[in-house]
């Protein structure tokens, strides 16, 4: 059976771990709030861009004679893969690369 000194040491260790975990939780909450605020700030731009692209798409019908609206055979396809440059994203990057490779073949 553990003696009193070992138990006190263990309690101190758990308390210290709890403080570190609490601090990490607060930092994560602050980062999440910052990211959510950035997304909220970008919403009007995304809405305006969507509106602009829908308007542009509506004006380019196949009968307009525009070279951008002509139906052509697909000879080349460009895949643009966007991955994260941050850590702690799990298998996010490797999953994207696998999917790009699957689509390319």
N, CA, C and O of each residue as an XYZ file, in Angstrom:
420
protein
N       0.844     -1.194      0.000
C       0.000      0.000      0.000
C       0.879      1.244      0.000
O       1.931      1.281      0.638
N       0.431      2.256     -0.723
C       1.202      3.495     -0.854
C       1.221      4.235      0.469
O       0.230      4.275      1.197
N       2.362      4.812      0.758
C       2.439      5.555      2.017
C       1.918      6.975      1.813
O       1.617      7.378      0.689
N       1.815      7.707      2.874
C       1.218      9.038      2.881
C       2.006     10.009      1.996
O       1.405     10.853      1.331
N       3.324      9.907      1.977
C       4.147     10.799      1.160
C       3.881     10.587     -0.329
O       3.805     11.559     -1.080
N       3.739      9.344     -0.769
C       3.457      9.041     -2.172
C       2.079      9.547     -2.572
O       1.891     10.054     -3.678
N       1.132      9.408     -1.680
C      -0.236      9.878     -1.970
C      -0.254     11.393     -2.117
O      -0.879     11.930     -3.031
N       0.445     12.086     -1.198
C       0.498     13.550     -1.288
C       1.197     13.987     -2.577
O       0.773     14.949     -3.218
N       2.241     13.298     -2.949
C       2.950     13.605     -4.189
C       2.050     13.411     -5.394
O       2.052     14.217     -6.324
N       1.287     12.342     -5.366
C       0.366     12.056     -6.486
C      -0.728     13.119     -6.571
O      -1.074     13.564     -7.665
N      -1.271     13.527     -5.429
C      -2.301     14.566     -5.396
C      -1.738     15.877     -5.944
O      -2.419     16.582     -6.689
N      -0.500     16.204     -5.576
C       0.146     17.415     -6.067
C       0.340     17.342     -7.579
O       0.123     18.327     -8.285
N       0.745     16.190     -8.066
C       0.954     16.002     -9.501
C      -0.354     16.160    -10.271
O      -0.388     16.824    -11.308
N      -1.410     15.564     -9.778
C      -2.718     15.667    -10.439
C      -3.210     17.102    -10.415
O      -3.782     17.576    -11.396
N      -2.999     17.794     -9.313
C      -3.416     19.198     -9.215
C      -2.663     20.057    -10.224
O      -3.249     20.926    -10.870
N      -1.362     19.811    -10.355
C      -0.556     20.555    -11.320
C      -1.030     20.281    -12.751
O      -1.141     21.203    -13.559
N      -1.304     19.027    -13.053
C      -1.808     18.667    -14.378
C      -3.148     19.333    -14.654
O      -3.404     19.769    -15.777
N      -3.989     19.415    -13.659
C      -5.299     20.045    -13.803
C      -5.141     21.540    -14.117
O      -5.884     22.079    -14.937
N      -4.191     22.203    -13.478
C      -3.956     23.621    -13.752
C      -3.460     23.829    -15.183
O      -3.894     24.757    -15.866
N      -2.560     22.972    -15.627
C      -2.039     23.082    -16.996
C      -3.161     22.847    -17.993
O      -3.277     23.574    -18.980
N      -3.988     21.837    -17.746
C      -5.101     21.537    -18.639
C      -6.084     22.699    -18.693
O      -6.598     23.027    -19.763
N      -6.347     23.315    -17.562
C      -7.255     24.460    -17.510
C      -6.698     25.632    -18.315
O      -7.439     26.300    -19.035
N      -5.402     25.878    -18.193
C      -4.783     26.967    -18.958
C      -4.847     26.687    -20.455
O      -5.121     27.590    -21.246
N      -4.595     25.441    -20.846
C      -4.674     25.074    -22.268
C      -6.098     25.249    -22.790
O      -6.301     25.673    -23.928
N      -7.070     24.922    -21.961
C      -8.473     25.074    -22.355
C      -8.805     26.547    -22.585
O      -9.511     26.882    -23.536
N      -8.304     27.421    -21.727
C      -8.567     28.850    -21.879
C      -7.908     29.396    -23.146
O      -8.504     30.214    -23.847
N      -6.692     28.955    -23.445
C      -5.999     29.404    -24.654
C      -6.761     28.930    -25.888
O      -6.932     29.684    -26.846
N      -7.217     27.681    -25.862
C      -7.972     27.138    -26.990
C      -9.274     27.899    -27.197
O      -9.662     28.172    -28.332
N      -9.946     28.240    -26.109
C     -11.192     28.994    -26.212
C     -10.946     30.364    -26.837
O     -11.747     30.835    -27.644
N      -9.839     31.000    -26.463
C      -9.517     32.308    -27.040
C      -9.218     32.195    -28.531
O      -9.651     33.037    -29.318
N      -8.476     31.153    -28.924
C      -8.172     30.953    -30.347
C      -9.439     30.652    -31.142
O      -9.605     31.144    -32.259
N     -10.330     29.848    -30.571
C     -11.594     29.535    -31.238
C     -12.418     30.800    -31.432
O     -12.982     31.014    -32.506
N     -12.493     31.627    -30.419
C     -13.261     32.877    -30.514
C     -12.673     33.785    -31.594
O     -13.415     34.416    -32.347
N     -11.346     33.851    -31.672
C     -10.691     34.676    -32.685
C     -11.009     34.160    -34.082
O     -11.288     34.947    -34.987
N     -10.969     32.839    -34.265
C     -11.278     32.246    -35.573
C     -12.741     32.468    -35.941
O     -13.049     32.762    -37.096
N     -13.640     32.329    -34.976
C     -15.064     32.553    -35.239
C     -15.321     34.004    -35.613
O     -16.133     34.281    -36.495
N     -14.637     34.936    -34.952
C     -14.792     36.352    -35.286
C     -14.282     36.642    -36.697
O     -14.875     37.440    -37.422
N     -13.186     35.995    -37.083
C     -12.646     36.184    -38.435
C     -13.628     35.668    -39.479
O     -13.818     36.300    -40.519
N     -14.250     34.531    -39.212
C     -15.233     33.971    -40.139
C     -16.442     34.903    -40.253
O     -16.943     35.152    -41.349
N     -16.894     35.404    -39.128
C     -18.037     36.314    -39.123
C     -17.719     37.596    -39.902
O     -18.573     38.132    -40.608
N     -16.491     38.074    -39.764
C     -16.101     39.292    -40.483
C     -16.019     39.063    -41.988
O     -16.236     39.993    -42.765
N     -15.713     37.852    -42.405
C     -15.576     37.548    -43.835
C     -16.914     37.224    -44.506
O     -16.983     37.194    -45.734
N     -17.958     36.984    -43.746
C     -19.253     36.589    -44.292
C     -19.792     37.572    -45.332
O     -20.245     37.123    -46.385
N     -19.768     38.900    -45.095
C     -20.284     39.817    -46.124
C     -19.522     39.713    -47.447
O     -20.122     39.820    -48.517
N     -18.205     39.506    -47.378
C     -17.407     39.375    -48.596
C     -17.768     38.095    -49.349
O     -17.872     38.096    -50.576
N     -17.958     37.008    -48.607
C     -18.329     35.743    -49.242
C     -19.708     35.854    -49.890
O     -19.925     35.357    -50.995
N     -20.632     36.507    -49.197
C     -21.973     36.686    -49.769
C     -21.930     37.531    -51.045
O     -22.596     37.208    -52.028
N     -21.153     38.601    -51.028
C     -21.050     39.474    -52.202
C     -20.368     38.739    -53.361
O     -20.762     38.899    -54.516
N     -19.347     37.934    -53.053
C     -18.670     37.166    -54.093
C     -19.613     36.136    -54.701
O     -19.619     35.949    -55.918
N     -20.404     35.473    -53.882
C     -21.386     34.519    -54.383
C     -22.403     35.209    -55.294
O     -22.745     34.705    -56.363
N     -22.869     36.355    -54.852
C     -23.829     37.127    -55.652
C     -23.213     37.539    -56.989
O     -23.867     37.453    -58.028
N     -21.961     37.986    -56.962
C     -21.265     38.405    -58.178
C     -21.087     37.239    -59.145
O     -21.319     37.390    -60.344
N     -20.678     36.084    -58.639
C     -20.478     34.924    -59.504
C     -21.798     34.405    -60.070
O     -21.843     33.964    -61.219
N     -22.864     34.450    -59.287
C     -24.175     34.041    -59.799
C     -24.640     34.989    -60.893
O     -25.199     34.561    -61.903
N     -24.405     36.275    -60.686
C     -24.781     37.258    -61.697
C     -23.973     37.057    -62.977
O     -24.519     37.121    -64.079
N     -22.690     36.817    -62.828
C     -21.832     36.580    -63.979
C     -22.234     35.309    -64.713
O     -22.267     35.284    -65.943
N     -22.535     34.272    -63.974
C     -22.948     33.006    -64.566
C     -24.261     33.155    -65.327
O     -24.444     32.549    -66.382
N     -25.167     33.957    -64.791
C     -26.457     34.154    -65.442
C     -26.309     34.918    -66.763
O     -27.089     34.712    -67.692
N     -25.313     35.795    -66.841
C     -25.138     36.578    -68.071
C     -24.388     35.816    -69.147
O     -24.450     36.192    -70.318
N     -23.683     34.761    -68.784
C     -22.922     33.975    -69.764
C     -23.696     32.712    -70.130
O     -23.405     31.632    -69.615
N     -24.644     32.840    -70.984
C     -25.352     31.641    -71.438
C     -24.671     31.113    -72.702
O     -23.846     31.805    -73.299
N     -25.002     29.933    -73.093
C     -24.328     29.268    -74.219
C     -24.585     29.965    -75.554
O     -23.791     29.796    -76.480
N     -25.647     30.731    -75.689
C     -25.982     31.369    -76.955
C     -25.360     32.758    -77.116
O     -25.562     33.399    -78.148
N     -24.630     33.222    -76.148
C     -24.140     34.599    -76.209
C     -22.958     34.773    -77.139
O     -22.616     35.902    -77.491
N     -22.319     33.676    -77.550
C     -21.186     33.774    -78.448
C     -19.877     34.061    -77.733
O     -18.850     34.239    -78.387
N     -19.888     34.110    -76.430
C     -18.669     34.353    -75.676
C     -17.778     33.117    -75.713
O     -18.273     31.992    -75.637
N     -16.471     33.319    -75.829
C     -15.565     32.174    -75.859
C     -15.514     31.470    -74.508
O     -15.091     30.316    -74.439
N     -15.935     32.135    -73.431
C     -15.958     31.512    -72.118
C     -17.179     30.614    -71.937
O     -17.162     29.716    -71.096
N     -18.228     30.842    -72.708
C     -19.458     30.077    -72.568
C     -19.554     28.936    -73.569
O     -20.473     28.122    -73.486
N     -18.624     28.861    -74.511
C     -18.655     27.790    -75.508
C     -18.423     26.425    -74.860
O     -17.636     26.279    -73.925
N     -19.133     25.440    -75.389
C     -18.937     24.061    -74.934
C     -17.749     23.481    -75.690
O     -17.744     23.445    -76.920
N     -16.745     23.027    -74.950
C     -15.537     22.455    -75.545
C     -15.212     21.134    -74.871
O     -15.604     20.911    -73.726
N     -14.502     20.258    -75.565
C     -14.059     19.025    -74.904
C     -12.996     19.341    -73.850
O     -12.204     20.270    -74.007
N     -12.995     18.565    -72.794
C     -12.041     18.772    -71.701
C     -10.750     18.043    -72.045
O     -10.737     16.816    -72.143
N      -9.671     18.786    -72.228
C      -8.366     18.202    -72.538
C      -7.445     18.174    -71.323
O      -6.675     17.232    -71.138
N      -7.532     19.200    -70.508
C      -6.679     19.307    -69.326
C      -7.536     19.680    -68.121
O      -8.509     20.425    -68.232
N      -7.150     19.144    -66.974
C      -7.852     19.451    -65.729
C      -6.817     19.895    -64.703
O      -5.759     19.277    -64.583
N      -7.105     20.933    -63.980
C      -6.217     21.436    -62.943
C      -6.830     21.120    -61.585
O      -7.971     21.490    -61.312
N      -6.077     20.441    -60.743
C      -6.488     20.183    -59.368
C      -5.660     21.075    -58.459
O      -4.432     21.092    -58.551
N      -6.318     21.808    -57.593
C      -5.623     22.652    -56.628
C      -5.914     22.082    -55.253
O      -7.061     22.072    -54.806
N      -4.878     21.610    -54.588
C      -5.021     21.039    -53.252
C      -4.597     22.079    -52.225
O      -3.516     22.661    -52.322
N      -5.451     22.300    -51.253
C      -5.150     23.254    -50.188
C      -5.052     22.463    -48.891
O      -6.021     21.847    -48.448
N      -3.871     22.490    -48.294
C      -3.644     21.774    -47.037
C      -3.307     22.770    -45.945
O      -3.164     23.967    -46.194
N      -3.184     22.265    -44.751
C      -2.907     23.107    -43.594
C      -1.412     23.242    -43.361
O      -0.645     22.315    -43.622
N      -1.010     24.388    -42.874
C       0.386     24.559    -42.483
C       0.512     24.604    -40.959
O       1.547     24.995    -40.421
N      -0.546     24.202    -40.285
C      -0.559     24.179    -38.825
C      -0.463     22.750    -38.332
O      -0.818     21.814    -39.048
N       0.003     22.586    -37.140
C       0.070     21.267    -36.539
C      -1.261     20.886    -35.914
O      -2.228     21.647    -35.962
N      -1.295     19.727    -35.341
C      -2.469     19.212    -34.620
C      -3.709     19.114    -35.499
O      -4.826     19.314    -35.022
N      -3.521     18.811    -36.765
C      -4.679     18.677    -37.651
C      -4.927     17.220    -38.005
O      -5.683     16.921    -38.929
N      -4.302     16.326    -37.282
C      -4.534     14.903    -37.503
C      -4.101     14.485    -38.894
O      -3.041     14.885    -39.375
N      -4.925     13.684    -39.531
C      -4.611     13.155    -40.859
C      -5.173     14.038    -41.965
O      -5.301     13.588    -43.104
N      -5.504     15.264    -41.657
C      -6.120     16.176    -42.623
C      -5.296     16.289    -43.905
O      -5.810     16.074    -45.003
N      -4.013     16.627    -43.758
C      -3.158     16.818    -44.937
C      -3.005     15.531    -45.737
O      -3.120     15.544    -46.963
N      -2.749     14.433    -45.059
C      -2.552     13.173    -45.793
C      -3.844     12.721    -46.463
O      -3.794     12.136    -47.545
N      -4.993     12.974    -45.853
C      -6.267     12.628    -46.490
C      -6.493     13.458    -47.757
O      -7.006     12.944    -48.752
N      -6.119     14.714    -47.722
C      -6.267     15.560    -48.911
C      -5.358     15.059    -50.028
O      -5.781     14.951    -51.179
N      -4.113     14.755    -49.686
C      -3.167     14.265    -50.688
C      -3.652     12.942    -51.281
O      -3.560     12.743    -52.493
N      -4.161     12.041    -50.453
C      -4.690     10.758    -50.945
C      -5.860     10.988    -51.902
O      -5.953     10.336    -52.942
N      -6.745     11.910    -51.551
C      -7.905     12.191    -52.407
C      -7.487     12.816    -53.732
O      -8.047     12.483    -54.777
N      -6.515     13.710    -53.700
C      -6.005     14.317    -54.934
C      -5.382     13.237    -55.816
O      -5.614     13.210    -57.024
N      -4.597     12.353    -55.217
C      -3.999     11.259    -55.995
C      -5.066     10.346    -56.586
O      -4.937      9.885    -57.721
N      -6.129     10.083    -55.809
C      -7.217      9.241    -56.308
C      -7.919      9.912    -57.483
O      -8.226      9.254    -58.477
N      -8.174     11.201    -57.382
C      -8.844     11.925    -58.461
C      -7.954     12.060    -59.692
O      -8.449     12.072    -60.819
N      -6.654     12.162    -59.482
C      -5.731     12.347    -60.597
C      -5.560     11.074    -61.412
O      -5.210     11.141    -62.590
N      -5.797      9.937    -60.818
C      -5.599      8.662    -61.527
C      -6.872      8.094    -62.064
O      -6.861      7.029    -62.681
